[in-house]
């Protein structure tokens, strides 16, 4: 995104840490972000190993710019 959003960054960080701790996460999310309505699916999968990364994929189902 071109505009930083602290709440969004905190949510993404939380999702990544939860994935590392608990395993794969699949979620469907909707809400407003920077005056835009989004509805999307997200999958997060941890790579194996102590220093494994988290692989994520997001599909936007709906995107509306709010007036």
C-alpha positions in Angstrom: 0.0 0.0 0.0 1.2 3.5 -0.7 0.0 4.9 2.6 1.2 3.4 5.8 -1.4 2.3 8.3 -0.2 1.4 11.8 -3.3 -0.6 12.7 -2.9 -2.7 9.5 0.8 -3.3 10.2 0.0 -4.4 13.8 -2.6 -6.9 12.5 -0.2 -8.3 9.9 2.6 -8.7 12.5 0.2 -10.4 14.9 -1.0 -12.8 12.1 2.7 -13.7 11.3 3.6 -14.3 14.9 0.5 -16.5 15.4 1.4 -18.5 12.3 4.9 -19.1 13.6 3.6 -20.1 17.0 0.4 -22.1 16.1 0.8 -23.1 12.4 -1.1 -22.3 9.2 -3.9 -19.7 9.3 -6.7 -19.3 6.8 -9.0 -16.3 7.3 -11.6 -14.2 5.5 -11.5 -10.6 6.4 -13.5 -7.5 5.6 -13.4 -3.9 6.7 -12.2 -0.4 6.0 -8.6 0.6 5.5 -7.5 4.1 4.5 -11.1 5.0 3.4 -11.4 1.8 1.3 -13.6 -1.2 1.9 -11.8 -4.5 1.4 -13.1 -8.1 1.5 -10.3 -10.6 1.1 -9.0 -14.1 1.9 -5.6 -14.7 3.4 -3.5 -17.8 3.9 -0.4 -17.9 6.0 1.9 -20.9 6.2 5.1 -21.2 8.2 8.2 -22.6 6.6 9.8 -25.5 8.6 12.9 -24.8 10.8 13.9 -22.5 13.6 14.5 -19.6 11.2 11.7 -20.4 8.8 9.8 -17.6 7.2 6.0 -17.2 6.8 4.6 -17.5 3.3 1.4 -15.6 2.8 -1.1 -15.3 0.0 -4.0 -12.8 -0.2 -6.9 -12.7 -2.7 -9.0 -9.5 -2.8 -12.7 -10.4 -3.4 -14.0 -6.8 -3.2 -12.5 -3.4 -3.2 -14.4 -0.1 -3.0 -13.2 3.4 -2.5 -15.4 5.2 0.0 -16.5 8.7 -0.5 
